[in-house]
């Protein structure tokens, strides 16, 4: 499941419009590093197109591939700690980014946005942990892909919202 659907499915239209108007687009070439392990990042990222590799940072050991619709930098955003992995483009990619400063300001001044944002982040981090646990041989693989009905309700709307973001940034 694309992690951005958890986020976009729980925000309202005004929040999506605010994110579109306050974020920016970046183009990465193959080999460009978006995130370096141990170095503070000041943005939250959504992959609009392309593919990136998550690596351990030192030996460049591949951990996972991620693509369009994935969110990157959310753990550092939540914890205000440097990332524990590096993220490198494996092909030309387009990234949406929004600064931590702008997000924190919106979170501080809009309680509904704050509640919805943190709820969505907790849902997809929970989903990621279930998948990881399943990949390690614990739990049930069938349960890893089970989605709560409350999440499913927002998925189609989230898909159209992701389309809005793609359309906006394809024009830029």
Buried (B, 14 or more C-beta within 10 A) or exposed (E): BBBBBBBBBBBEEEBBBBBBEEBEBBEBEEEBBBBBBEEEBEBBBBBBBBBBBBBEBEEEEEEEEBBBBBBBBBBBBEEEEEBEBBBBBBBEBBBBBBBBEBBEEBBEEBEEBBEBBEBBBEBBBEBBEBBEBBEEEEBEEEEBEEEEEEBEEBBEBBBEBBEBBBEBBEEE
